[in-house]
C-alpha cells in the first residue's frame, strides 16, 4: 500500500473477492463510500442484465395486470438486454 498526497493506493496482484472489497469499502470515509455507491448505481443502470435477471423480469411481466408496471418492465427488459437504462 502506498500513500500519495493523502490518497491511499492499494495494488492487488491476486484475485480479490467481492467480500474483501466490501470490507475495504466499510472502512472508507463517508464521502468516499458515497462515491462508491454512486459508481455502483451507475454500473447497475448501464450494464446488460444476466440471462437469469432478464428471465425474472419477463416472468414478472407475464404475471402483471397493471399496465403501468407492464410498461416499466418492458422498458427494463429492453434496457437490460442492451444495457444503458435503469432496470425494474
C-alpha positions as CSV (number, residue, x, y, z in Angstrom):
1,X,0.0,0.0,0.0
2,X,1.4,3.4,-1.0
3,X,0.3,6.8,0.2
4,X,0.4,9.7,-2.2
5,X,-0.6,13.2,-1.1
6,X,-3.3,11.9,1.2
7,X,-4.6,9.3,-1.2
8,X,-4.2,5.6,-0.3
9,X,-3.3,3.4,-3.3
10,X,-3.8,-0.3,-2.9
11,X,-2.3,-2.6,-5.5
12,X,-3.8,-6.0,-5.8
13,X,-1.7,-8.6,-7.5
14,X,-4.1,-11.5,-6.9
15,X,-7.8,-12.1,-7.4
16,X,-9.8,-10.2,-4.7
17,X,-13.2,-11.4,-3.6
18,X,-16.3,-9.2,-3.5
19,X,-16.4,-9.8,0.2
20,X,-12.9,-8.4,0.6
21,X,-13.8,-5.3,-1.5
22,X,-16.9,-4.8,0.6
23,X,-14.8,-4.9,3.8
24,X,-12.5,-2.3,2.3
25,X,-15.5,-0.1,1.5
26,X,-16.8,-0.3,5.0
27,X,-13.5,1.4,6.2
28,X,-13.7,4.3,3.8
29,X,-14.7,7.8,5.0
30,X,-18.4,8.6,4.3
31,X,-17.6,10.8,1.3
32,X,-15.7,8.0,-0.4
33,X,-18.4,5.5,0.5
34,X,-20.9,7.8,-1.2
35,X,-18.7,7.9,-4.3
36,X,-18.6,4.0,-4.4
37,X,-22.4,3.9,-4.0
38,X,-22.8,6.4,-6.9
39,X,-20.5,4.2,-9.1
40,X,-22.4,1.0,-8.2
41,X,-25.7,2.6,-9.1
42,X,-24.4,3.9,-12.4
43,X,-22.9,0.5,-13.2
44,X,-26.1,-1.3,-12.3
45,X,-28.1,1.1,-14.6
46,X,-25.8,0.7,-17.6
47,X,-24.7,-2.9,-17.7
48,X,-26.7,-5.6,-19.6
49,X,-28.6,-7.9,-17.4
50,X,-27.6,-11.6,-17.0
51,X,-30.0,-14.1,-18.6
52,X,-31.5,-15.1,-15.2
53,X,-32.2,-11.4,-14.4
54,X,-33.9,-11.0,-17.8
55,X,-35.9,-14.2,-17.3
56,X,-37.1,-12.9,-13.9
57,X,-38.3,-9.6,-15.4
58,X,-40.1,-11.5,-18.2
59,X,-41.8,-13.7,-15.7
60,X,-42.9,-10.6,-13.7
61,X,-44.2,-9.1,-17.0
62,X,-46.2,-12.2,-17.8
63,X,-47.9,-12.1,-14.3
64,X,-48.7,-8.4,-14.0
65,X,-52.1,-7.0,-14.6
66,X,-51.0,-3.4,-14.1
67,X,-50.4,-1.6,-17.4
68,X,-48.0,0.9,-15.8
69,X,-45.9,-1.9,-14.3
70,X,-46.0,-3.7,-17.7
71,X,-44.6,-0.7,-19.4
72,X,-41.9,-0.3,-16.7
73,X,-41.0,-4.0,-17.1
74,X,-40.9,-3.8,-20.9
75,X,-38.5,-0.8,-20.6
76,X,-36.3,-2.6,-18.1
77,X,-36.1,-5.7,-20.3
78,X,-35.1,-3.7,-23.3
79,X,-32.6,-1.7,-21.3
80,X,-31.3,-4.9,-19.6
81,X,-30.9,-6.6,-22.9
82,X,-28.8,-3.9,-24.5
83,X,-27.6,-2.1,-21.4
84,X,-27.9,1.7,-20.8
85,X,-31.0,2.2,-18.9
86,X,-32.4,1.6,-15.4
87,X,-33.7,-1.9,-14.6
88,X,-37.0,-2.5,-12.7
